Amino acid sequence: MNAPLPAVAIRHVPQACIDALAARFGAQFSQAMAVREQHGRDESAFTHVPPPAGVVFAHSTADVADAVGVAAQYHVPVIPFGVGSSLEGHLLAVQGGISIDVSRMNQVLRIDEDDLTVTVQPGVTRHAVNAAVKDCGLFFPIDPGADASIGGMCATRASGTNAVRYGTMRENVLALEVVTASGEVIRTGTRAKKSSAGYDLTRLMVGSEGTLGVITEVTLKLYPLPEAVSAAVCSFPNIEAAVRTTIQIIQMGVPIARCEFLDGKTVAMVNKHAKLNLREEAMLLMEFHGSPAGVQEQAAIVQEIATDLGGQAFEWSSTPEERTKLWTARHNAYFAAVQSRPGCRAISTDTCVPISKLADCLLASVEEADATDLPYFLLGHVGDGNFHFGYLIDPDSESDRATAELLNHKLVTRALALGGTCTGEHGVGLHKMDFLRTEAGDGAVGMMRAIKVALDPHNIMNPGKIFSS
């Protein structure tokens, strides 16, 4: 069974448009079916979606501007493509069109050590950024798990495991270069840490999911590598104890860098996948950054809080190798879960609630999921109130999909009622359009639509995402 897609017509791509792209880009433009199919799918539960009519492999801002300019001339949709790790259908050509692959725009353009900034092209991945700045004693903290491209992370306003300490992409992007729907190249923001000059176009583009322009250059904040880093694993007798521990850590103002939660089922999946022997109980995986004394103090406070709430089996990992092994296992939890049910697809949630409401939201949602026969995994960046259910469905089972969507609907409805959001980090894409209207209201969504129409009057920039048309 295919996930339901919005009922919109595929737009015809005129042969004249194809010919113009082929003439301009030569071997950088492909209509090979294998290439088109690769650029017409992502990690979402949507399947059997028609691929784009062609793929432009951009090497420069000029390439992107020229490709968009040709598409604009013929009112043909344009879908930016990075590494294909989207979970919400952002990359799917639901109205047809041309995919612009920016993965070859992968240069680190400028490192400003003294100003703690780096400027990169959009196809650079987060691992590549950190490899480039490591010798300067700096790092870029936004860590969504997958080795996503910086352009894609900007487009979805990504966050991840370090957000509780360092914030999200919203707080860490200083400036952008963007190709607009007309093919014009504009710049937003500067390398200065703040500005009061006009509308904040940088923040408008960060999180716009490719619907307002194609990002071609990004200036990011960097941070000094911490003098000391320590990671700890702590098991709990139940989910509530782990969540209550997290709430107390945050409410006491402990500057913890990472605070990740996994339930017992998910720990078992990770153990099997990564060949670990972690206790298969509710677990917090934590990391502390700072001076040696500061890290020791943070860890002692957290251990005391956890112990009071039933935490046990603290295991400390201070060497880079031990920490890397733990965090690699955590980042691969999604793949561990998917492999636990061969042939399945995951419908993933990413609600986020105020930290005081985390236990209420998460525990009620666990109870609902346990009442079904549908397998799932559960983990989250609980330090900032963000958690993920991944419902593992047979893609050919109408019953599985209906159950997963019902659970998702109940979860999001609960999160919104508690003052939270339908998406903490994955974005709206195709899957959360109805939830966006519920969360923001008709007036706010109407304002978003007005911005979209003003900046993209022919609706060619990744159409059908965020809004249904």
RODO-2510 file (C-alpha; in nm, 4 decimals, decimal comma):
residues 469
     n   res          X          Y          Z
     1     m     0,0000     0,0000     0,0000
     2     n     0,1232     0,3460    -0,0851
     3     a     0,1100     0,6284     0,1691
     4     p    -0,1631     0,8700     0,0589
     5     l    -0,0349     1,1676    -0,1365
     6     p    -0,2136     1,4984    -0,1914
     7     a    -0,4422     1,4802    -0,4934
     8     v    -0,2576     1,7203    -0,7235
     9     a    -0,1778     1,6965    -1,0918
    10     i     0,1722     1,6273    -1,2191
    11     r     0,2865     1,9327    -1,4115
    12     h     0,4075     1,8753    -1,7662
    13     v     0,7731     1,9560    -1,8297
    14     p     0,7926     2,0921    -2,1857
    15     q     1,0493     1,9400    -2,4182
    16     a     1,1830     2,2912    -2,4718
    17     c     1,2718     2,3061    -2,1022
    18     i     1,4484     1,9691    -2,1196
    19     d     1,6380     2,0805    -2,4297
    20     a     1,7446     2,4065    -2,2646
    21     l     1,8737     2,2250    -1,9547
    22     a     2,0571     1,9687    -2,1667
    23     a     2,2180     2,2451    -2,3741
    24     r     2,3287     2,4395    -2,0650
    25     f     2,4478     2,1507    -1,8488
    26     g     2,5496     1,8679    -2,0812
    27     a     2,6628     1,5697    -1,8732
    28     q     2,5550     1,7523    -1,5560
    29     f     2,1914     1,6962    -1,6584
    30     s     2,0504     1,3434    -1,6497
    31     q     1,7230     1,1867    -1,7528
    32     a     1,8398     0,8317    -1,6790
    33     m     1,5615     0,6480    -1,4965
    34     a     1,7957     0,5156    -1,2250
    35     v     1,9155     0,8693    -1,1492
    36     r     1,5619     1,0086    -1,1523
    37     e     1,4354     0,7338    -0,9201
    38     q     1,7232     0,7937    -0,6777
    39     h     1,6229     1,1602    -0,6567
    40     g     1,2553     1,0780    -0,6226
    41     r     1,2692     0,9015    -0,2870
    42     d     1,3845     0,9667     0,0678
    43     e     1,3609     0,7989     0,4098
    44     s     0,9894     0,8749     0,4494
    45     a     0,7082     0,6195     0,4387
    46     f     0,5880     0,7498     0,1018
    47     t     0,6473     0,5021    -0,1787
    48     h     0,5751     0,4691    -0,5515
    49     v     0,5983     0,8436    -0,6095
    50     p     0,6701     0,9486    -0,9691
    51     p     1,0341     1,0592    -1,0085
    52     p     1,1376     1,4047    -1,1338
    53     a     1,1645     1,4508    -1,5095
    54     g     1,5381     1,5143    -1,4845
    55     v     1,8232     1,5916    -1,2471
    56     v     2,0689     1,8817    -1,2655
    57     f     2,3964     1,8209    -1,0810
    58     a     2,4986     2,1712    -0,9768
    59     h     2,8634     2,2583    -0,9173
    60     s     2,8206     2,6276    -0,8369
    61     t     2,5750     2,9015    -0,7474
    62     a     2,5719     2,9984    -1,1154
    63     d     2,4589     2,6452    -1,2040
    64     v     2,1717     2,6654    -0,9570
    65     a     2,0700     3,0120    -1,0766
    66     d     2,0732     2,9019    -1,4405
    67     a     1,8735     2,5856    -1,3667
    68     v     1,6121     2,7776    -1,1704
    69     g     1,6029     3,0430    -1,4409
    70     v     1,5210     2,7848    -1,7084
    71     a     1,2595     2,6211    -1,4860
    72     a     1,1027     2,9606    -1,4091
    73     q     1,0769     3,0390    -1,7793
    74     y     0,8583     2,7316    -1,8290
    75     h     0,6884     2,7351    -1,4837
    76     v     0,8445     2,3963    -1,4048
    77     p     0,8789     2,2837    -1,0390
    78     v     1,2258     2,2734    -0,8799
    79     i     1,3114     2,0374    -0,5929
    80     p     1,6475     2,0841    -0,4117
    81     f     1,8285     1,7591    -0,3243
    82     g     2,1130     1,7087    -0,0759
    83     v     2,1778     1,3562     0,0522
    84     g     1,8210     1,2231     0,0559
    85     s     1,7848     1,1753     0,4333
    86     s     1,4493     1,3545     0,4724
    87     l     1,1856     1,1747     0,6795
    88     e     0,8818     1,3771     0,5694
    89     g     0,8816     1,3550     0,1893
    90     h     1,0554     1,6867     0,1287
    91     l     1,2420     1,5564    -0,1759
    92     l     0,9503     1,3948    -0,3565
    93     a     0,8432     1,5353    -0,6915
    94     v     0,4731     1,5253    -0,6106
    95     q     0,3956     1,7743    -0,8868
    96     g     0,6738     1,6625    -1,1185
    97     g     0,9549     1,8942    -1,2202
    98     i     1,3340     1,9019    -1,2005
    99     s     1,5567     1,7962    -0,9128
   100     i     1,8624     2,0147    -0,8443
   101     d     2,1271     1,8036    -0,6738
   102     v     2,3691     2,0249    -0,4759
   103     s     2,5754     1,7397    -0,3298
   104     r     2,8712     1,8340    -0,5540
   105     m     2,8687     2,1853    -0,4069
   106     n     3,0672     2,0487    -0,1153
   107     q     3,3417     2,3017    -0,0460
   108     v     3,4302     2,4652     0,2852
   109     l     3,4783     2,8182     0,1549
   110     r     3,6107     3,0095     0,4533
   111     i     3,7018     2,9429     0,8164
   112     d     3,7197     3,2484     1,0415
   113     e     3,8799     3,1162     1,3587
   114     d     3,8844     3,4486     1,5420
   115     d     3,5154     3,5138     1,4711
   116     l     3,4096     3,1515     1,5301
   117     t     3,2373     3,1159     1,1922
   118     v     3,2639     2,8955     0,8857
   119     t     3,1141     2,9496     0,5400
   120     v     3,0287     2,6430     0,3318
   121     q     2,8438     2,5327     0,0225
   122     p     2,5118     2,3521     0,0810
   123     g     2,6314     2,0033    -0,0130
   124     v     2,8907     1,9925     0,2660
   125     t     2,7864     1,7417     0,5316
   126     r     2,8065     1,8078     0,9037
   127     h     3,0873     1,5515     0,9433
   128     a     3,2874     1,7304     0,6740
   129     v     3,2403     2,0650     0,8506
   130     n     3,3727     1,9247     1,1753
   131     a     3,6657     1,7560     1,0012
   132     a     3,7578     2,0909     0,8435
   133     v     3,7478     2,2952     1,1655
   134     k     3,8799     2,0394     1,4135
   135     d     4,2450     2,1446     1,3761
   136     c     4,1374     2,5000     1,4658
   137     g     4,0103     2,3713     1,8004
   138     l     3,6499     2,4354     1,6930
   139     f     3,3369     2,2345     1,6188
   140     f     2,9857     2,2713     1,4798
   141     p     2,7403     2,1201     1,7299
   142     i     2,4171     2,0584     1,5383
   143     d     2,3880     1,6821     1,5199
   144     p     2,0670     1,5361     1,3693
   145     g     2,2115     1,1848     1,3573
   146     a     2,2346     1,1270     0,9844
   147     d     2,5325     1,2811     0,8060
   148     a     2,2946     1,5319     0,6514
   149     s     2,3981     1,8141     0,4212
   150     i     2,4202     2,1630     0,5684
   151     g     2,1768     2,2942     0,3059
   152     g     1,9207     2,0311     0,3987
   153     m     1,9716     2,0988     0,7691
   154     c     1,9020     2,4676     0,7047
   155     a     1,5953     2,3878     0,4963
   156     t     1,4366     2,1737     0,7687
   157     r     1,5645     2,3788     1,0652
   158     a     1,7354     2,0667     1,1995
   159     s     1,8548     2,0162     1,5543
   160     g     1,9477     1,6858     1,7204
   161     t     2,1343     1,5544     2,0204
   162     n     2,3209     1,8741     2,1153
   163     a     2,0236     2,1099     2,0916
   164     v     1,9673     2,1222     2,4677
   165     r     2,3042     2,2997     2,5074
   166     y     2,3743     2,4661     2,1709
   167     g     2,0327     2,5244     2,0138
   168     t     1,9110     2,4372     1,6641
   169     m     1,9972     2,5526     1,3121
   170     r     1,7782     2,8565     1,3770
   171     e     2,0256     2,9836     1,6355
   172     n     2,3403     2,8789     1,4495
   173     v     2,2986     3,0115     1,0943
   174     l     2,4279     3,3662     1,0550
   175     a     2,3981     3,4254     0,6811
   176     l     2,2823     3,2626     0,3593
   177     e     2,3152     3,2911    -0,0140
   178     v     1,9891     3,1908    -0,1830
   179     v     1,8687     3,1520    -0,5408
   180     t     1,5121     3,2811    -0,5564
   181     a     1,2235     3,1552    -0,7691
   182     s     1,3182     3,3952    -1,0483
   183     g     1,6789     3,2747    -1,0580
   184     e     1,8124     3,5825    -0,8783
   185     v     2,0943     3,5356    -0,6256
   186     i     2,0453     3,7158    -0,2934
   187     r     2,2317     3,7281     0,0364
   188     t     2,0748     3,7359     0,3808
   189     g     2,2519     3,8214     0,7055
   190     t     2,6223     3,8821     0,7701
   191     r     2,9023     3,7292     0,9748
   192     a     2,8169     3,9645     1,2612
   193     k     2,6575     3,7947     1,5611
   194     k     2,3502     4,0189     1,5511
   195     s     2,1686     4,2702     1,3344
   196     s     1,8613     4,4909     1,3448
   197     a     1,8657     4,5632     0,9712
   198     g     1,5240     4,4989     0,8186
   199     y     1,3316     4,1747     0,8014
   200     d     1,5156     3,8648     0,9243
   201     l     1,5321     3,6879     0,5888
   202     t     1,7852     3,4367     0,7176
   203     r     1,5393     3,3020     0,9721
   204     l     1,2666     3,3051     0,7060
   205     m     1,4734     3,0796     0,4807
   206     v     1,5884     2,8504     0,7615
   207     g     1,3012     2,6036     0,7889
   208     s     1,1368     2,6963     0,4575
   209     e     1,1939     2,3421     0,3229
   210     g     1,2974     2,4561    -0,0233
   211     t     0,9649     2,6313    -0,0863
   212     l     1,1088     2,9853    -0,1051
   213     g     1,4481     2,9364    -0,2691
   214     v     1,7525     2,7132    -0,3102
   215     i     2,0255     2,7666    -0,0501
   216     t     2,3698     2,7877    -0,2143
   217     e     2,5951     2,9137     0,0663
   218     v     2,5729     2,9076     0,4465
   219     t     2,7657     3,0872     0,7222
   220     l     2,7533     2,8986     1,0516
   221     k     2,8505     2,9661     1,4112
   222     l     3,1316     2,7556     1,5546
   223     y     3,2211     2,6756     1,9148
   224     p     3,5512     2,5993     2,0896
   225     l     3,6066     2,2296     2,1461
   226     p     3,5383     2,1684     2,5158
   227     e     3,8405     2,1111     2,7339
   228     a     3,6814     1,8018     2,8839
   229     v     3,4036     1,5717     2,7621
   230     s     3,2467     1,2825     2,9477
   231     a     2,9572     1,0562     2,8540
   232     a     2,7445     0,8447     3,0835
   233     v     2,4841     0,5730     3,0409
   234     c     2,2264     0,5233     3,3157
   235     s     1,9475     0,2638     3,3260
   236     f     1,6113     0,3062     3,4982
   237     p     1,3415     0,0676     3,6225
   238     n     1,0808     0,2359     3,4031
   239     i     1,0288     0,5107     3,1472
   240     e     0,8789     0,7536     3,3976
   241     a     1,1894     0,7484     3,6179
   242     a     1,4121     0,8311     3,3220
   243     v     1,1854     1,1155     3,2090
   244     r     1,1489     1,2609     3,5597
   245     t     1,5275     1,2573     3,5910
   246     t     1,5566     1,4564     3,2685
   247     i     1,3017     1,7119     3,3862
   248     q     1,4880     1,7683     3,7128
   249     i     1,8237     1,8026     3,5352
   250     i     1,6867     2,0772     3,3112
   251     q     1,4881     2,2538     3,5824
   252     m     1,7972     2,2669     3,8058
   253     g     1,9888     2,4409     3,5282
   254     v     2,2567     2,1762     3,4804
   255     p     2,4282     2,2727     3,1488
   256     i     2,4180     1,9192     3,0117
   257     a     2,5296     1,8976     2,6472
   258     r     2,3299     1,5903     2,5480
   259     c     2,0480     1,4010     2,7162
   260     e     1,9113     1,1191     2,5025
   261     f     1,6410     0,8706     2,5980
   262     l     1,5862     0,5168     2,4677
   263     d     1,3217     0,2763     2,5894
   264     g     1,4038    -0,0884     2,6640
   265     k     1,2767    -0,2179     2,3294
   266     t     1,4953     0,0262     2,1415
   267     v     1,8021    -0,0559     2,3527
   268     a     1,7510    -0,4226     2,2594
   269     m     1,7400    -0,3303     1,8899
   270     v     2,0561    -0,1203     1,9267
   271     n     2,2364    -0,4003     2,1116
   272     k     2,1629    -0,6462     1,8328
   273     h     2,2566    -0,4027     1,5561
   274     a     2,5723    -0,2592     1,7151
   275     k     2,6767    -0,5735     1,9059
   276     l     2,6621    -0,3981     2,2422
   277     n     2,5541    -0,5310     2,5798
   278     l     2,3694    -0,2350     2,7297
   279     r     2,1048    -0,3126     2,9911
   280     e     1,7779    -0,3506     2,8034
   281     e     1,5839    -0,1073     3,0185
   282     a     1,4787     0,2549     2,9877
   283     m     1,8019     0,4474     2,9481
   284     l     1,9488     0,7954     2,9431
   285     l     2,2629     0,8547     2,7396
   286     m     2,4210     1,1816     2,8541
   287     e     2,7225     1,3946     2,7713
   288     f     2,8890     1,6759     2,9628
   289     h     3,1141     1,9513     2,8190
   290     g     3,3352     2,2028     2,9969
   291     s     3,6424     2,2207     3,2148
   292     p     3,7494     1,8998     3,3942
   293     a     3,6161     2,0349     3,7226
   294     g     3,2942     2,1596     3,5626
   295     v     3,2283     1,8279     3,3929
   296     q     3,2895     1,6419     3,7154
   297     e     3,0502     1,8699     3,9025
   298     q     2,7765     1,8350     3,6376
   299     a     2,8118     1,4581     3,6349
   300     a     2,7943     1,4341     4,0139
   301     i     2,4726     1,6401     4,0274
   302     v     2,3117     1,4333     3,7525
   303     q     2,4120     1,1054     3,9128
   304     e     2,2602     1,2155     4,2430
   305     i     1,9322     1,3142     4,0736
   306     a     1,9178     0,9869     3,8803
   307     t     1,9964     0,7737     4,1844
   308     d     1,7155     0,9359     4,3822
   309     l     1,4749     0,8346     4,1032
   310     g     1,5935     0,4750     4,0737
   311     g     1,8745     0,5193     3,8211
   312     q     2,1416     0,2519     3,8365
   313     a     2,4326     0,0959     3,6478
   314     f     2,6031     0,4250     3,5648
   315     e     2,8734     0,3607     3,3066
   316     w     3,1197     0,6381     3,2228
   317     s     3,2990     0,6810     2,8920
   318     s     3,5725     0,9428     2,8906
   319     t     3,7837     0,8319     2,5947
   320     p     3,6897     0,9526     2,2438
   321     e     3,6716     0,5927     2,1215
   322     e     3,4226     0,4871     2,3884
   323     r     3,2070     0,7965     2,3349
   324     t     3,2101     0,7522     1,9582
   325     k     3,0980     0,3926     1,9930
   326     l     2,8053     0,4926     2,2151
   327     w     2,6910     0,7838     1,9997
   328     t     2,7292     0,5889     1,6785
   329     a     2,5010     0,3235     1,8245
   330     r     2,2498     0,5928     1,9235
   331     h     2,2590     0,7552     1,5803
   332     n     2,2043     0,4168     1,4163
   333     a     1,9000     0,3403     1,6314
   334     y     1,6664     0,4202     1,3404
   335     f     1,8403     0,1679     1,1162
   336     a     1,8595    -0,0851     1,3994
   337     a     1,4835    -0,0572     1,4428
   338     v     1,4063    -0,0850     1,0722
   339     q     1,6264    -0,3943     1,0440
   340     s     1,4398    -0,5540     1,3346
   341     r     1,1403    -0,5971     1,1031
   342     p     1,2726    -0,6844     0,7555
   343     g     1,0907    -0,5095     0,4735
   344     c     0,9207    -0,2559     0,6996
   345     r     0,8971     0,1219     0,6673
   346     a     0,9037     0,3582     0,9646
   347     i     0,6466     0,6291     1,0229
   348     s     0,8428     0,8571     1,2505
   349     t     0,7104     1,1278     1,4819
   350     d     0,9024     1,4209     1,6251
   351     t     0,6748     1,6082     1,8594
   352     c     0,8261     1,8478     2,1102
   353     v     0,6582     1,9752     2,4277
   354     p     0,7498     2,2088     2,7146
   355     i     0,9823     2,0165     2,9443
   356     s     0,7298     2,0241     3,2309
   357     k     0,4800     1,8353     3,0118
   358     l     0,7224     1,5745     2,8790
   359     a     0,6267     1,2917     3,1147
   360     d     0,2519     1,3434     3,0643
   361     c     0,2826     1,3391     2,6863
   362     l     0,5304     1,0563     2,6533
   363     l     0,3743     0,8152     2,9031
   364     a     0,0227     0,8503     2,7623
   365     s     0,1588     0,7902     2,4136
   366     v     0,3495     0,4801     2,5263
   367     e     0,0300     0,3418     2,6774
   368     e    -0,1547     0,3931     2,3488
   369     a     0,1212     0,2311     2,1434
   370     d     0,1484    -0,0678     2,3784
   371     a    -0,2263    -0,1285     2,3421
   372     t    -0,1704    -0,2169     1,9739
   373     d     0,0243    -0,5009     1,8144
   374     l     0,2313    -0,2612     1,6078
   375     p     0,6050    -0,2755     1,6792
   376     y     0,7735     0,0576     1,7448
   377     f     1,0906     0,2188     1,8679
   378     l     1,1072     0,5135     2,1070
   379     l     1,3898     0,7576     2,1623
   380     g     1,4333     1,1290     2,1965
   381     h     1,6341     1,4403     2,2643
   382     v     1,4418     1,4635     2,5881
   383     g     1,6579     1,7406     2,7291
   384     d     1,4604     1,9837     2,5147
   385     g     1,1269     1,7984     2,5326
   386     n     1,1610     1,6326     2,1906
   387     f     1,0943     1,2618     2,1391
   388     h     1,0387     1,0201     1,8521
   389     f     0,8156     0,7207     1,8065
   390     g     0,8941     0,5138     1,4994
   391     y     0,6017     0,2913     1,4089
   392     l     0,7318    -0,0035     1,2052
   393     i     0,4753    -0,0864     0,9408
   394     d     0,4445    -0,3404     0,6635
   395     p     0,4199    -0,1021     0,3644
   396     d     0,1655    -0,3359     0,2018
   397     s    -0,0599    -0,3494     0,5077
   398     e    -0,3482    -0,1043     0,5145
   399     s    -0,4143    -0,2033     0,8755
   400     d    -0,0570    -0,1277     0,9882
   401     r    -0,0577     0,2109     0,8213
   402     a    -0,3982     0,3033     0,9625
   403     t    -0,2871     0,2054     1,3141
   404     a     0,0351     0,4064     1,2851
   405     e    -0,1433     0,7139     1,1544
   406     l    -0,4024     0,6923     1,4315
   407     l    -0,1300     0,6696     1,6965
   408     n     0,0507     0,9602     1,5348
   409     h    -0,2675     1,1679     1,5269
   410     k    -0,3351     1,1022     1,8969
   411     l     0,0252     1,1856     1,9874
   412     v     0,0340     1,5139     1,7959
   413     t    -0,3083     1,6168     1,9240
   414     r    -0,1886     1,5586     2,2791
   415     a     0,1364     1,7480     2,2224
   416     l    -0,0473     2,0483     2,0795
   417     a    -0,2915     2,0499     2,3721
   418     l     0,0081     2,0616     2,6080
   419     g     0,1576     2,3644     2,4335
   420     g     0,3918     2,1720     2,2053
   421     t     0,4510     2,1366     1,8331
   422     c     0,3774     1,8764     1,5662
   423     t     0,7404     1,8786     1,4521
   424     g     1,0422     1,9562     1,6630
   425     e     1,3014     1,9009     1,3919
   426     h     1,1936     1,6979     1,0868
   427     g     0,9816     1,9690     0,9269
   428     v     0,6315     1,9628     0,7795
   429     g     0,6990     1,8227     0,4335
   430     l     0,4080     1,6166     0,3064
   431     h     0,3141     1,4362     0,6240
   432     k     0,2311     1,7152     0,8680
   433     m     0,0409     1,9703     0,6577
   434     d    -0,2885     1,9154     0,8403
   435     f    -0,1136     1,9312     1,1768
   436     l     0,0470     2,2634     1,0827
   437     r    -0,2946     2,4184     1,0304
   438     t    -0,4122     2,2854     1,3673
   439     e    -0,1006     2,4147     1,5417
   440     a    -0,0646     2,7563     1,3794
   441     g    -0,4256     2,8393     1,2920
   442     d    -0,5776     2,9607     0,9666
   443     g    -0,4535     3,3166     1,0104
   444     a    -0,0885     3,2221     1,0523
   445     v    -0,1006     2,9650     0,7728
   446     g    -0,2649     3,2284     0,5537
   447     m     0,0263     3,4623     0,6236
   448     m     0,2719     3,1866     0,5318
   449     r     0,0848     3,1305     0,2058
   450     a     0,0960     3,5030     0,1315
   451     i     0,4744     3,5033     0,1737
   452     k     0,4998     3,2009    -0,0531
   453     v     0,2890     3,3642    -0,3248
   454     a     0,4840     3,6890    -0,3021
   455     l     0,8238     3,5212    -0,3352
   456     d     0,7211     3,2375    -0,5673
   457     p     0,4201     3,3550    -0,7713
   458     h     0,4285     3,0573    -1,0089
   459     n     0,4702     2,8046    -0,7254
   460     i     0,7764     2,6347    -0,8694
   461     m     0,9873     2,6043    -0,5522
   462     n     0,9275     2,2540    -0,4101
   463     p     0,5487     2,2816    -0,4543
   464     g     0,3146     2,0697    -0,2461
   465     k     0,5282     2,0849     0,0686
   466     i     0,4145     2,2622     0,3875
   467     f     0,0943     2,3566     0,1973
   468     s    -0,1186     2,1196    -0,0077
   469     s    -0,0930     2,3261    -0,3278
***
